[in-house]
Amino acid sequence: MTVFSQQKRVRDYGIEIGVLKTGTLNAITDVAGVKVGHQTIIEGDSIRTGVTAIIPHEGNIFQQKVPAAIYIGNGFGKLAGYSQVKELGNIETPIILTNTLSVPTASNALITYTLEQLENKDVRSVNSVVGETNDGWLNDIRGRHVTQKHILNAIQNAKSGDVEEGNVGAGTGTICFGYKGGIGTSSRVIPKSLGGFTVGVLVQTNFGGVLEINGVPIAKELNKYPYKDKILNDADGSCMIVVITDAPLSSRNLERLAKRAIMGLAKTGGIASNGSGDYVIAISTAKENRILNTSKSMFNETKELRNEEISPLFLATIEATEEAILNSLFAAQTMTGRDNHIIESLPIDKVIAIMKKYNKIKE
């Protein structure tokens, strides 16, 4: 199996996105309790796929459900579990990201994972949440090489701390803006005077558009954007975005937060084209708002941030989404896959030269 080493991230080159401070790791795992696990599947000359698992908290997620919302930027996709999240406003399993044709396998694995937990011995219904993008240009997607074991391994291997980016997990075979895409992550911490909350974002990038970095027209400068190259740089594709915050938000305000993530995608030049599945899953991990599966009380006692206090979280989500997408590009490396298809990585040296030309590099 080929192993790709972690490349530098956007900030390592002096490119600072936005105005808010990042968390210590600048990753979704800056939100306390959140874990991320990858299973990267690279075999032979045509299997380039994988799985990424996001664990909202360390407890039994089915027994301690988390408030959640899903926003659809463009619905050309196969996200499983949407209707129950929309109806009830919570999530009860880890979130799995994988390729398009592996969604049923991932759903089945999440059901297995949930039913096997001792506390869930009486459970008869599980709403598994699985997102996807199509990695069929580099990967033999019709071979359906992702197994339940891969899914369960990703969950079991999930950890806090640094998150691998680029050609890993669900981002192994993805393409973004005509370059190698992948997994990316970022975070923002709201000033204490505004609540001190953390927002973390993780993305699986597999979409097209006209690439911009911090407002600099990179695609125009490189003369590479949609419809100039129909095969490698078509505008279609997808992006899965997971937003997690420790702020106490209801599903209603989590949906509002999720909408802002699409604004972060737009700032990178993404256009949510006709054939694009652009979904945002937003979760609050605030302990006081977890939804117990069983309770002696008829009522949920929760604490909710006022509408008037949520705007800083909107800004944090936009910035973290923008930077997570860019990190996925900077971390990814050139890959050869199915039928000898080659997707080049972002030409970092050229990008940095362009950024300097526009005085966008912090020395």
NUZADO-272674 format. One record per residue (C-alpha): residue in one letter; chain; x, y, z. Coordinates in Angstrom, 1 decimal. Layout:
// residues N
<pt type="A" mol="A" u="X" v="Y" w="Z"/>
...
***
This chain:
// residues 363
<pt type="M" mol="A" u="0.0" v="0.0" w="0.0"/>
<pt type="T" mol="A" u="1.3" v="3.4" w="-0.9"/>
<pt type="V" mol="A" u="1.7" v="5.8" w="2.0"/>
<pt type="F" mol="A" u="1.5" v="9.6" w="1.4"/>
<pt type="S" mol="A" u="3.3" v="11.8" w="3.9"/>
<pt type="Q" mol="A" u="1.5" v="14.9" w="5.3"/>
<pt type="Q" mol="A" u="2.3" v="18.0" w="3.3"/>
<pt type="K" mol="A" u="2.5" v="21.5" w="4.6"/>
<pt type="R" mol="A" u="-0.8" v="23.4" w="5.3"/>
<pt type="V" mol="A" u="-1.9" v="26.8" w="4.1"/>
<pt type="R" mol="A" u="-0.6" v="28.7" w="7.1"/>
<pt type="D" mol="A" u="2.8" v="27.1" w="6.8"/>
<pt type="Y" mol="A" u="3.3" v="29.3" w="3.8"/>
<pt type="G" mol="A" u="2.3" v="32.5" w="5.5"/>
<pt type="I" mol="A" u="-1.3" v="32.5" w="4.1"/>
<pt type="E" mol="A" u="-3.7" v="33.5" w="6.8"/>
<pt type="I" mol="A" u="-7.4" v="33.0" w="6.1"/>
<pt type="G" mol="A" u="-9.8" v="35.3" w="7.9"/>
<pt type="V" mol="A" u="-9.4" v="37.3" w="11.2"/>
<pt type="L" mol="A" u="-10.4" v="34.8" w="14.0"/>
<pt type="K" mol="A" u="-7.8" v="32.7" w="15.8"/>
<pt type="T" mol="A" u="-7.5" v="29.0" w="15.1"/>
<pt type="G" mol="A" u="-7.6" v="26.4" w="17.8"/>
<pt type="T" mol="A" u="-4.3" v="24.8" w="19.0"/>
<pt type="L" mol="A" u="-4.4" v="22.1" w="16.3"/>
<pt type="N" mol="A" u="-6.4" v="24.1" w="13.7"/>
<pt type="A" mol="A" u="-8.5" v="21.1" w="13.3"/>
<pt type="I" mol="A" u="-12.0" v="19.8" w="14.0"/>
<pt type="T" mol="A" u="-10.5" v="17.9" w="17.0"/>
<pt type="D" mol="A" u="-10.0" v="21.3" w="18.7"/>
<pt type="V" mol="A" u="-13.6" v="20.8" w="19.8"/>
<pt type="A" mol="A" u="-13.2" v="18.8" w="23.0"/>
<pt type="G" mol="A" u="-14.1" v="15.1" w="22.7"/>
<pt type="V" mol="A" u="-14.2" v="14.9" w="18.9"/>
<pt type="K" mol="A" u="-12.2" v="12.1" w="17.2"/>
<pt type="V" mol="A" u="-11.4" v="11.4" w="13.6"/>
<pt type="G" mol="A" u="-10.4" v="8.1" w="12.1"/>
<pt type="H" mol="A" u="-9.3" v="7.2" w="8.5"/>
<pt type="Q" mol="A" u="-9.1" v="3.9" w="6.6"/>
<pt type="T" mol="A" u="-7.2" v="4.5" w="3.4"/>
<pt type="I" mol="A" u="-7.5" v="1.8" w="0.7"/>
<pt type="I" mol="A" u="-4.8" v="1.9" w="-2.0"/>
<pt type="E" mol="A" u="-4.3" v="-1.4" w="-3.8"/>
<pt type="G" mol="A" u="-2.9" v="-2.3" w="-7.2"/>
<pt type="D" mol="A" u="-3.3" v="0.3" w="-9.9"/>
<pt type="S" mol="A" u="-7.0" v="1.0" w="-9.7"/>
<pt type="I" mol="A" u="-8.3" v="1.0" w="-6.1"/>
<pt type="R" mol="A" u="-8.0" v="4.5" w="-4.6"/>
<pt type="T" mol="A" u="-10.7" v="5.0" w="-2.0"/>
<pt type="G" mol="A" u="-11.3" v="5.0" w="1.7"/>
<pt type="V" mol="A" u="-13.4" v="5.9" w="4.8"/>
<pt type="T" mol="A" u="-13.3" v="8.8" w="7.3"/>
<pt type="A" mol="A" u="-15.2" v="8.5" w="10.6"/>
<pt type="I" mol="A" u="-16.1" v="11.5" w="12.8"/>
<pt type="I" mol="A" u="-17.0" v="10.8" w="16.4"/>
<pt type="P" mol="A" u="-18.8" v="13.6" w="18.1"/>
<pt type="H" mol="A" u="-18.1" v="12.6" w="21.7"/>
<pt type="E" mol="A" u="-16.6" v="9.8" w="23.7"/>
<pt type="G" mol="A" u="-19.9" v="8.4" w="25.1"/>
<pt type="N" mol="A" u="-22.5" v="6.2" w="23.6"/>
<pt type="I" mol="A" u="-23.8" v="8.4" w="20.8"/>
<pt type="F" mol="A" u="-27.1" v="6.5" w="20.5"/>
<pt type="Q" mol="A" u="-27.8" v="6.9" w="24.2"/>
<pt type="Q" mol="A" u="-26.6" v="10.5" w="24.2"/>
<pt type="K" mol="A" u="-27.7" v="11.9" w="20.9"/>
<pt type="V" mol="A" u="-26.3" v="15.3" w="19.8"/>
<pt type="P" mol="A" u="-28.4" v="18.2" w="18.3"/>
<pt type="A" mol="A" u="-27.7" v="18.4" w="14.6"/>
<pt type="A" mol="A" u="-28.9" v="19.7" w="11.3"/>
<pt type="I" mol="A" u="-28.1" v="19.0" w="7.6"/>
<pt type="Y" mol="A" u="-28.1" v="21.7" w="5.0"/>
<pt type="I" mol="A" u="-28.2" v="20.9" w="1.3"/>
<pt type="G" mol="A" u="-26.2" v="23.3" w="-0.9"/>
<pt type="N" mol="A" u="-26.9" v="21.2" w="-4.0"/>
<pt type="G" mol="A" u="-28.6" v="17.8" w="-3.7"/>
<pt type="F" mol="A" u="-26.9" v="15.7" w="-6.3"/>
<pt type="G" mol="A" u="-25.8" v="13.1" w="-3.7"/>
<pt type="K" mol="A" u="-26.6" v="10.1" w="-1.6"/>
<pt type="L" mol="A" u="-26.4" v="11.3" w="2.0"/>
<pt type="A" mol="A" u="-28.0" v="8.7" w="4.2"/>
<pt type="G" mol="A" u="-30.0" v="9.6" w="7.3"/>
<pt type="Y" mol="A" u="-31.1" v="13.0" w="6.2"/>
<pt type="S" mol="A" u="-34.8" v="12.8" w="6.8"/>
<pt type="Q" mol="A" u="-34.7" v="11.7" w="10.4"/>
<pt type="V" mol="A" u="-32.1" v="14.4" w="11.2"/>
<pt type="K" mol="A" u="-34.4" v="16.9" w="9.6"/>
<pt type="E" mol="A" u="-37.4" v="15.7" w="11.5"/>
<pt type="L" mol="A" u="-35.9" v="15.1" w="15.0"/>
<pt type="G" mol="A" u="-32.9" v="17.5" w="14.9"/>
<pt type="N" mol="A" u="-30.4" v="15.0" w="16.2"/>
<pt type="I" mol="A" u="-27.7" v="12.5" w="15.3"/>
<pt type="E" mol="A" u="-27.3" v="9.1" w="17.0"/>
<pt type="T" mol="A" u="-24.3" v="7.5" w="15.2"/>
<pt type="P" mol="A" u="-20.8" v="8.5" w="14.2"/>
<pt type="I" mol="A" u="-20.6" v="10.3" w="10.8"/>
<pt type="I" mol="A" u="-19.0" v="8.3" w="8.0"/>
<pt type="L" mol="A" u="-17.7" v="9.7" w="4.8"/>
<pt type="T" mol="A" u="-16.8" v="7.4" w="1.9"/>
<pt type="N" mol="A" u="-17.4" v="7.0" w="-1.8"/>
<pt type="T" mol="A" u="-20.8" v="7.1" w="-3.6"/>
<pt type="L" mol="A" u="-21.4" v="3.4" w="-4.1"/>
<pt type="S" mol="A" u="-20.2" v="2.5" w="-0.5"/>
<pt type="V" mol="A" u="-23.0" v="4.4" w="1.3"/>
<pt type="P" mol="A" u="-25.1" v="1.2" w="1.9"/>
<pt type="T" mol="A" u="-22.1" v="-0.7" w="3.2"/>
<pt type="A" mol="A" u="-21.2" v="2.2" w="5.6"/>
<pt type="S" mol="A" u="-24.8" v="2.4" w="6.8"/>
<pt type="N" mol="A" u="-24.8" v="-1.3" w="7.5"/>
<pt type="A" mol="A" u="-21.5" v="-1.0" w="9.4"/>
<pt type="L" mol="A" u="-22.9" v="1.8" w="11.6"/>
<pt type="I" mol="A" u="-25.9" v="-0.3" w="12.4"/>
<pt type="T" mol="A" u="-23.6" v="-3.1" w="13.4"/>
<pt type="Y" mol="A" u="-21.5" v="-0.8" w="15.5"/>
<pt type="T" mol="A" u="-24.5" v="0.6" w="17.3"/>
<pt type="L" mol="A" u="-26.2" v="-2.8" w="18.0"/>
<pt type="E" mol="A" u="-23.0" v="-4.3" w="19.3"/>
<pt type="Q" mol="A" u="-22.8" v="-1.8" w="22.2"/>
<pt type="L" mol="A" u="-24.1" v="-3.3" w="25.4"/>
<pt type="E" mol="A" u="-26.2" v="-0.4" w="26.4"/>
<pt type="N" mol="A" u="-28.0" v="-0.7" w="23.1"/>
<pt type="K" mol="A" u="-29.2" v="-4.3" w="23.5"/>
<pt type="D" mol="A" u="-32.9" v="-3.3" w="23.1"/>
<pt type="V" mol="A" u="-32.4" v="-1.0" w="20.1"/>
<pt type="R" mol="A" u="-34.6" v="-1.8" w="17.1"/>
<pt type="S" mol="A" u="-34.0" v="1.2" w="14.9"/>
<pt type="V" mol="A" u="-30.7" v="3.1" w="13.9"/>
<pt type="N" mol="A" u="-30.5" v="6.2" w="11.8"/>
<pt type="S" mol="A" u="-27.0" v="5.9" w="10.4"/>
<pt type="V" mol="A" u="-25.5" v="9.1" w="8.9"/>
<pt type="V" mol="A" u="-23.3" v="8.6" w="5.8"/>
<pt type="G" mol="A" u="-22.0" v="11.2" w="3.4"/>
<pt type="E" mol="A" u="-20.2" v="10.6" w="0.1"/>
<pt type="T" mol="A" u="-18.4" v="12.0" w="-3.0"/>
<pt type="N" mol="A" u="-17.7" v="10.1" w="-6.2"/>
<pt type="D" mol="A" u="-14.0" v="9.1" w="-6.6"/>
<pt type="G" mol="A" u="-14.7" v="7.1" w="-9.8"/>
<pt type="W" mol="A" u="-12.1" v="8.9" w="-11.9"/>
<pt type="L" mol="A" u="-9.2" v="7.5" w="-9.9"/>
<pt type="N" mol="A" u="-10.9" v="4.6" w="-8.2"/>
<pt type="D" mol="A" u="-12.5" v="1.4" w="-9.4"/>
<pt type="I" mol="A" u="-15.7" v="2.5" w="-7.8"/>
<pt type="R" mol="A" u="-17.8" v="-0.2" w="-9.5"/>
<pt type="G" mol="A" u="-15.7" v="-2.8" w="-7.7"/>
<pt type="R" mol="A" u="-17.2" v="-1.6" w="-4.3"/>
<pt type="H" mol="A" u="-14.0" v="-2.3" w="-2.4"/>
<pt type="V" mol="A" u="-15.0" v="-0.7" w="0.8"/>
<pt type="T" mol="A" u="-16.1" v="-3.3" w="3.4"/>
<pt type="Q" mol="A" u="-17.8" v="-3.2" w="6.8"/>
<pt type="K" mol="A" u="-14.5" v="-4.0" w="8.3"/>
<pt type="H" mol="A" u="-13.0" v="-0.9" w="6.7"/>
<pt type="I" mol="A" u="-15.8" v="1.2" w="8.2"/>
<pt type="L" mol="A" u="-15.4" v="-0.3" w="11.7"/>
<pt type="N" mol="A" u="-11.7" v="0.1" w="11.6"/>
<pt type="A" mol="A" u="-12.0" v="3.8" w="10.8"/>
<pt type="I" mol="A" u="-14.3" v="4.1" w="13.9"/>
<pt type="Q" mol="A" u="-12.1" v="2.1" w="16.1"/>
<pt type="N" mol="A" u="-9.0" v="4.0" w="15.0"/>
<pt type="A" mol="A" u="-10.5" v="7.4" w="15.5"/>
<pt type="K" mol="A" u="-8.5" v="9.6" w="17.8"/>
<pt type="S" mol="A" u="-8.2" v="13.2" w="19.1"/>
<pt type="G" mol="A" u="-5.2" v="15.3" w="18.2"/>
<pt type="D" mol="A" u="-3.8" v="16.0" w="14.8"/>
<pt type="V" mol="A" u="-5.9" v="15.0" w="11.8"/>
<pt type="E" mol="A" u="-4.3" v="13.6" w="8.7"/>
<pt type="E" mol="A" u="-5.2" v="15.5" w="5.5"/>
<pt type="G" mol="A" u="-5.0" v="15.1" w="1.8"/>
<pt type="N" mol="A" u="-4.9" v="11.6" w="0.2"/>
<pt type="V" mol="A" u="-6.3" v="9.8" w="3.2"/>
<pt type="G" mol="A" u="-9.6" v="8.1" w="4.2"/>
<pt type="A" mol="A" u="-12.6" v="9.3" w="2.2"/>
<pt type="G" mol="A" u="-10.4" v="11.8" w="0.4"/>
<pt type="T" mol="A" u="-8.0" v="9.2" w="-1.1"/>
<pt type="G" mol="A" u="-9.4" v="9.3" w="-4.6"/>
<pt type="T" mol="A" u="-11.0" v="12.8" w="-4.8"/>
<pt type="I" mol="A" u="-10.4" v="15.7" w="-7.1"/>
<pt type="C" mol="A" u="-10.8" v="19.4" w="-6.4"/>
<pt type="F" mol="A" u="-10.6" v="22.3" w="-8.9"/>
<pt type="G" mol="A" u="-9.0" v="20.0" w="-11.3"/>
<pt type="Y" mol="A" u="-6.2" v="19.1" w="-8.8"/>
<pt type="K" mol="A" u="-5.9" v="16.4" w="-6.3"/>
<pt type="G" mol="A" u="-8.3" v="17.0" w="-3.5"/>
<pt type="G" mol="A" u="-8.9" v="15.1" w="-0.3"/>
<pt type="I" mol="A" u="-9.5" v="15.6" w="3.4"/>
<pt type="G" mol="A" u="-9.0" v="19.0" w="5.0"/>
<pt type="T" mol="A" u="-9.7" v="20.5" w="8.4"/>
<pt type="S" mol="A" u="-9.5" v="23.8" w="10.3"/>
<pt type="S" mol="A" u="-10.9" v="25.5" w="13.4"/>
<pt type="R" mol="A" u="-11.7" v="28.8" w="14.9"/>
<pt type="V" mol="A" u="-12.0" v="30.0" w="18.5"/>
<pt type="I" mol="A" u="-14.4" v="32.8" w="19.3"/>
<pt type="P" mol="A" u="-13.0" v="35.5" w="21.7"/>
<pt type="K" mol="A" u="-14.0" v="34.9" w="25.3"/>
<pt type="S" mol="A" u="-15.9" v="38.2" w="25.3"/>
<pt type="L" mol="A" u="-18.1" v="36.6" w="22.6"/>
<pt type="G" mol="A" u="-18.5" v="33.3" w="24.3"/>
<pt type="G" mol="A" u="-15.2" v="31.6" w="23.8"/>
<pt type="F" mol="A" u="-16.7" v="28.8" w="21.8"/>
<pt type="T" mol="A" u="-14.8" v="26.6" w="19.3"/>
<pt type="V" mol="A" u="-15.9" v="25.7" w="15.8"/>
<pt type="G" mol="A" u="-14.2" v="22.9" w="13.9"/>
<pt type="V" mol="A" u="-14.7" v="21.9" w="10.3"/>
<pt type="L" mol="A" u="-13.7" v="18.8" w="8.3"/>
<pt type="V" mol="A" u="-14.2" v="18.5" w="4.5"/>
<pt type="Q" mol="A" u="-14.0" v="15.9" w="1.8"/>
<pt type="T" mol="A" u="-13.3" v="17.9" w="-1.3"/>
<pt type="N" mol="A" u="-14.3" v="16.6" w="-4.8"/>
<pt type="F" mol="A" u="-15.7" v="19.6" w="-6.6"/>
<pt type="G" mol="A" u="-15.0" v="22.1" w="-9.3"/>
<pt type="G" mol="A" u="-15.1" v="25.9" w="-9.8"/>
<pt type="V" mol="A" u="-12.7" v="28.8" w="-10.2"/>
<pt type="L" mol="A" u="-10.1" v="28.5" w="-7.5"/>
<pt type="E" mol="A" u="-9.4" v="31.5" w="-5.3"/>
<pt type="I" mol="A" u="-7.1" v="31.7" w="-2.3"/>
<pt type="N" mol="A" u="-7.7" v="34.6" w="0.1"/>
<pt type="G" mol="A" u="-9.4" v="36.5" w="-2.8"/>
<pt type="V" mol="A" u="-6.5" v="35.9" w="-5.2"/>
<pt type="P" mol="A" u="-7.7" v="34.6" w="-8.6"/>
<pt type="I" mol="A" u="-5.4" v="31.5" w="-8.7"/>
<pt type="A" mol="A" u="-7.4" v="29.7" w="-11.4"/>
<pt type="K" mol="A" u="-7.3" v="32.7" w="-13.7"/>
<pt type="E" mol="A" u="-3.6" v="33.2" w="-13.1"/>
<pt type="L" mol="A" u="-2.9" v="29.5" w="-13.8"/>
<pt type="N" mol="A" u="-5.3" v="29.5" w="-16.8"/>
<pt type="K" mol="A" u="-7.1" v="26.5" w="-15.4"/>
<pt type="Y" mol="A" u="-10.8" v="26.7" w="-14.7"/>
<pt type="P" mol="A" u="-14.1" v="24.9" w="-15.8"/>
<pt type="Y" mol="A" u="-14.8" v="24.3" w="-19.5"/>
<pt type="K" mol="A" u="-11.3" v="24.9" w="-20.6"/>
<pt type="D" mol="A" u="-10.5" v="21.3" w="-19.9"/>
<pt type="K" mol="A" u="-13.7" v="19.2" w="-20.0"/>
<pt type="I" mol="A" u="-12.1" v="15.9" w="-18.7"/>
<pt type="L" mol="A" u="-10.0" v="16.9" w="-15.7"/>
<pt type="N" mol="A" u="-11.5" v="20.3" w="-14.7"/>
<pt type="D" mol="A" u="-15.2" v="20.0" w="-15.2"/>
<pt type="A" mol="A" u="-17.2" v="22.0" w="-12.7"/>
<pt type="D" mol="A" u="-19.2" v="19.1" w="-11.4"/>
<pt type="G" mol="A" u="-18.3" v="17.2" w="-8.3"/>
<pt type="S" mol="A" u="-19.2" v="17.2" w="-4.6"/>
<pt type="C" mol="A" u="-18.1" v="18.4" w="-1.2"/>
<pt type="M" mol="A" u="-19.0" v="17.0" w="2.2"/>
<pt type="I" mol="A" u="-18.6" v="19.4" w="5.1"/>
<pt type="V" mol="A" u="-18.9" v="18.5" w="8.7"/>
<pt type="V" mol="A" u="-19.2" v="21.4" w="11.2"/>
<pt type="I" mol="A" u="-18.9" v="20.8" w="15.0"/>
<pt type="T" mol="A" u="-19.1" v="23.3" w="17.8"/>
<pt type="D" mol="A" u="-19.2" v="23.2" w="21.5"/>
<pt type="A" mol="A" u="-21.6" v="26.1" w="21.6"/>
<pt type="P" mol="A" u="-25.1" v="25.2" w="22.9"/>
<pt type="L" mol="A" u="-27.2" v="25.4" w="19.7"/>
<pt type="S" mol="A" u="-30.5" v="23.9" w="18.8"/>
<pt type="S" mol="A" u="-31.0" v="22.1" w="15.5"/>
<pt type="R" mol="A" u="-32.6" v="25.3" w="14.2"/>
<pt type="N" mol="A" u="-29.5" v="27.4" w="14.7"/>
<pt type="L" mol="A" u="-27.3" v="24.5" w="13.7"/>
<pt type="E" mol="A" u="-29.0" v="24.6" w="10.3"/>
<pt type="R" mol="A" u="-28.3" v="28.4" w="10.1"/>
<pt type="L" mol="A" u="-24.6" v="27.6" w="11.0"/>
<pt type="A" mol="A" u="-24.5" v="24.9" w="8.2"/>
<pt type="K" mol="A" u="-25.7" v="27.4" w="5.6"/>
<pt type="R" mol="A" u="-22.7" v="29.6" w="6.3"/>
<pt type="A" mol="A" u="-20.4" v="26.7" w="5.5"/>
<pt type="I" mol="A" u="-21.5" v="27.0" w="1.9"/>
<pt type="M" mol="A" u="-20.4" v="30.6" w="2.0"/>
<pt type="G" mol="A" u="-16.9" v="29.3" w="2.9"/>
<pt type="L" mol="A" u="-17.0" v="27.0" w="-0.1"/>
<pt type="A" mol="A" u="-18.0" v="29.9" w="-2.3"/>
<pt type="K" mol="A" u="-15.0" v="31.9" w="-1.1"/>
<pt type="T" mol="A" u="-12.7" v="29.3" w="-2.5"/>
<pt type="G" mol="A" u="-14.4" v="29.5" w="-5.9"/>
<pt type="G" mol="A" u="-16.8" v="26.5" w="-5.6"/>
<pt type="I" mol="A" u="-20.0" v="27.0" w="-7.5"/>
<pt type="A" mol="A" u="-22.2" v="24.1" w="-6.3"/>
<pt type="S" mol="A" u="-22.8" v="23.0" w="-9.9"/>
<pt type="N" mol="A" u="-25.7" v="21.0" w="-11.2"/>
<pt type="G" mol="A" u="-23.9" v="17.6" w="-10.7"/>
<pt type="S" mol="A" u="-22.5" v="18.5" w="-7.3"/>
<pt type="G" mol="A" u="-23.6" v="17.0" w="-4.0"/>
<pt type="D" mol="A" u="-22.7" v="19.7" w="-1.5"/>
<pt type="Y" mol="A" u="-23.9" v="18.8" w="2.0"/>
<pt type="V" mol="A" u="-23.2" v="20.3" w="5.4"/>
<pt type="I" mol="A" u="-23.7" v="18.3" w="8.6"/>
<pt type="A" mol="A" u="-23.6" v="20.6" w="11.7"/>
<pt type="I" mol="A" u="-23.5" v="19.3" w="15.3"/>
<pt type="S" mol="A" u="-23.4" v="20.8" w="18.8"/>
<pt type="T" mol="A" u="-21.4" v="18.7" w="21.4"/>
<pt type="A" mol="A" u="-22.5" v="20.9" w="24.3"/>
<pt type="K" mol="A" u="-23.1" v="18.4" w="27.2"/>
<pt type="E" mol="A" u="-26.0" v="20.3" w="28.6"/>
<pt type="N" mol="A" u="-27.9" v="19.8" w="25.3"/>
<pt type="R" mol="A" u="-27.3" v="16.1" w="24.6"/>
<pt type="I" mol="A" u="-30.6" v="14.2" w="24.1"/>
<pt type="L" mol="A" u="-30.9" v="11.2" w="26.3"/>
<pt type="N" mol="A" u="-32.4" v="8.1" w="24.6"/>
<pt type="T" mol="A" u="-34.4" v="7.3" w="27.7"/>
<pt type="S" mol="A" u="-35.3" v="9.6" w="30.6"/>
<pt type="K" mol="A" u="-37.7" v="9.6" w="33.6"/>
<pt type="S" mol="A" u="-38.6" v="13.2" w="32.8"/>
<pt type="M" mol="A" u="-41.1" v="14.2" w="30.1"/>
<pt type="F" mol="A" u="-39.0" v="17.2" w="29.3"/>
<pt type="N" mol="A" u="-35.6" v="18.0" w="27.9"/>
<pt type="E" mol="A" u="-33.8" v="20.7" w="29.9"/>
<pt type="T" mol="A" u="-31.4" v="22.5" w="27.5"/>
<pt type="K" mol="A" u="-29.5" v="25.8" w="27.3"/>
<pt type="E" mol="A" u="-29.5" v="27.6" w="23.9"/>
<pt type="L" mol="A" u="-27.4" v="30.5" w="22.7"/>
<pt type="R" mol="A" u="-29.5" v="33.5" w="21.8"/>
<pt type="N" mol="A" u="-29.9" v="34.4" w="18.2"/>
<pt type="E" mol="A" u="-28.3" v="37.7" w="18.9"/>
<pt type="E" mol="A" u="-25.1" v="36.0" w="20.0"/>
<pt type="I" mol="A" u="-24.6" v="33.6" w="17.0"/>
<pt type="S" mol="A" u="-23.1" v="35.8" w="14.4"/>
<pt type="P" mol="A" u="-19.5" v="35.2" w="15.6"/>
<pt type="L" mol="A" u="-20.1" v="31.5" w="15.0"/>
<pt type="F" mol="A" u="-21.2" v="32.2" w="11.5"/>
<pt type="L" mol="A" u="-18.0" v="34.0" w="10.8"/>
<pt type="A" mol="A" u="-16.0" v="31.2" w="12.4"/>
<pt type="T" mol="A" u="-17.8" v="28.6" w="10.2"/>
<pt type="I" mol="A" u="-17.1" v="30.5" w="7.0"/>
<pt type="E" mol="A" u="-13.4" v="31.0" w="7.8"/>
<pt type="A" mol="A" u="-12.8" v="27.4" w="9.0"/>
<pt type="T" mol="A" u="-14.6" v="25.9" w="6.0"/>
<pt type="E" mol="A" u="-12.6" v="28.1" w="3.6"/>
<pt type="E" mol="A" u="-9.3" v="27.1" w="5.2"/>
<pt type="A" mol="A" u="-10.2" v="23.4" w="5.5"/>
<pt type="I" mol="A" u="-10.9" v="23.2" w="1.8"/>
<pt type="L" mol="A" u="-7.6" v="24.9" w="1.0"/>
<pt type="N" mol="A" u="-5.8" v="22.6" w="3.5"/>
<pt type="S" mol="A" u="-7.2" v="19.6" w="1.6"/>
<pt type="L" mol="A" u="-5.6" v="20.9" w="-1.6"/>
<pt type="F" mol="A" u="-2.2" v="21.9" w="-0.1"/>
<pt type="A" mol="A" u="-1.9" v="18.5" w="1.7"/>
<pt type="A" mol="A" u="-2.9" v="16.4" w="-1.3"/>
<pt type="Q" mol="A" u="-0.3" v="14.8" w="-3.6"/>
<pt type="T" mol="A" u="-0.3" v="13.7" w="-7.2"/>
<pt type="M" mol="A" u="-2.0" v="10.4" w="-7.7"/>
<pt type="T" mol="A" u="-2.2" v="7.8" w="-10.5"/>
<pt type="G" mol="A" u="-5.2" v="5.5" w="-10.4"/>
<pt type="R" mol="A" u="-7.8" v="3.7" w="-12.5"/>
<pt type="D" mol="A" u="-6.9" v="3.3" w="-16.2"/>
<pt type="N" mol="A" u="-3.7" v="5.2" w="-15.5"/>
<pt type="H" mol="A" u="-5.6" v="8.4" w="-14.9"/>
<pt type="I" mol="A" u="-3.3" v="11.0" w="-13.3"/>
<pt type="I" mol="A" u="-4.4" v="13.9" w="-11.2"/>
<pt type="E" mol="A" u="-1.7" v="16.4" w="-10.4"/>
<pt type="S" mol="A" u="-1.4" v="18.1" w="-7.0"/>
<pt type="L" mol="A" u="-1.8" v="21.9" w="-6.7"/>
<pt type="P" mol="A" u="1.4" v="23.5" w="-8.0"/>
<pt type="I" mol="A" u="2.4" v="25.0" w="-4.7"/>
<pt type="D" mol="A" u="5.4" v="26.9" w="-5.9"/>
<pt type="K" mol="A" u="3.4" v="28.7" w="-8.6"/>
<pt type="V" mol="A" u="0.6" v="29.4" w="-6.2"/>
<pt type="I" mol="A" u="3.0" v="30.9" w="-3.6"/>
<pt type="A" mol="A" u="4.5" v="33.1" w="-6.4"/>
<pt type="I" mol="A" u="1.1" v="34.3" w="-7.4"/>
<pt type="M" mol="A" u="0.2" v="35.0" w="-3.7"/>
<pt type="K" mol="A" u="3.4" v="37.1" w="-3.4"/>
<pt type="K" mol="A" u="2.5" v="39.0" w="-6.5"/>
<pt type="Y" mol="A" u="-0.8" v="40.0" w="-4.9"/>
<pt type="N" mol="A" u="1.0" v="40.8" w="-1.5"/>
<pt type="K" mol="A" u="-1.0" v="38.0" w="0.2"/>
<pt type="I" mol="A" u="1.9" v="36.2" w="1.9"/>
<pt type="K" mol="A" u="2.7" v="37.1" w="5.5"/>
<pt type="E" mol="A" u="6.5" v="37.1" w="5.9"/>
***
